[in-house]
Amino acid sequence: MNNVQITWLIVLLFVDLVLTAIRASLLNVRFPRLVSLSEAGMQRVEKTMELVTKRARTRSTLKLGQAIVRFLIAGLVMLNFVIPE
């Protein structure tokens, strides 16, 4: 296993972690709380409210991204540990 493959594995694991955190945060957000933050003057809340209103599309996009990243991780692991050179 060379350094490039290890680097790709670490990067893909980090991307998977970020996608999982984004998905969990968007699924657990409460819309009334976002509305109250928006009324309090928070400017960045509008983008989050837009994502939450399109919840099905956002969720499916994040799941697709996670699936692709996880298949890439599985491929790298198989290439390096299951099928050695």
C-alpha positions in Angstrom: 0.0 0.0 0.0 1.6 3.2 -1.1 1.2 6.7 0.3 -1.1 7.9 -2.4 -3.7 5.2 -1.7 -3.5 5.9 2.1 -4.0 9.6 1.3 -7.1 8.8 -0.8 -8.5 6.6 1.9 -8.1 9.3 4.5 -9.6 11.9 2.2 -12.6 9.7 1.4 -13.2 8.9 5.0 -13.1 12.6 5.8 -15.6 13.3 3.0 -17.9 10.5 4.3 -17.7 12.0 7.8 -18.6 15.5 6.5 -21.5 14.1 4.4 -22.8 12.2 7.4 -22.7 15.3 9.7 -24.5 17.4 7.1 -27.2 14.8 6.6 -27.7 14.4 10.3 -27.9 18.1 10.9 -30.4 18.8 8.1 -32.6 15.9 9.2 -32.7 17.0 12.8 -33.3 20.7 12.3 -36.7 22.1 13.3 -38.3 24.6 10.9 -39.9 26.8 13.6 -36.5 27.3 15.2 -35.1 28.4 11.8 -38.0 30.8 11.4 -37.3 32.4 14.8 -33.6 32.7 14.0 -34.5 34.3 10.7 -36.7 36.8 12.4 -33.9 37.5 14.9 -31.7 38.8 12.1 -29.6 35.8 11.2 -28.7 36.2 7.5 -27.4 32.7 6.7 -30.5 30.9 7.9 -32.3 31.6 4.6 -30.1 29.0 2.7 -30.7 26.4 5.4 -34.5 27.1 5.3 -34.4 26.6 1.5 -32.6 23.2 1.9 -35.1 22.1 4.6 -38.1 22.9 2.4 -36.6 20.7 -0.3 -35.9 17.9 2.2 -36.6 14.9 -0.1 -34.2 16.2 -2.8 -31.5 17.1 -0.3 -31.8 13.8 1.5 -31.6 11.8 -1.7 -28.6 13.8 -2.9 -26.7 13.3 0.3 -27.5 9.6 0.4 -26.3 9.2 -3.2 -23.1 11.1 -2.3 -22.6 8.8 0.7 -23.1 5.7 -1.3 -20.6 6.7 -3.9 -18.0 7.6 -1.3 -18.6 4.4 0.6 -18.2 2.3 -2.6 -14.9 4.1 -3.3 -13.7 3.4 0.2 -14.7 -0.3 -0.1 -12.9 -0.5 -3.4 -9.7 1.0 -1.9 -9.9 -1.4 1.1 -10.4 -4.4 -1.2 -7.6 -3.3 -3.5 -5.1 -3.0 -0.7 -6.1 -5.5 2.0 -8.3 -8.2 0.4 -6.5 -8.5 -2.9 -2.8 -7.8 -2.1 -0.3 -7.3 -4.9 
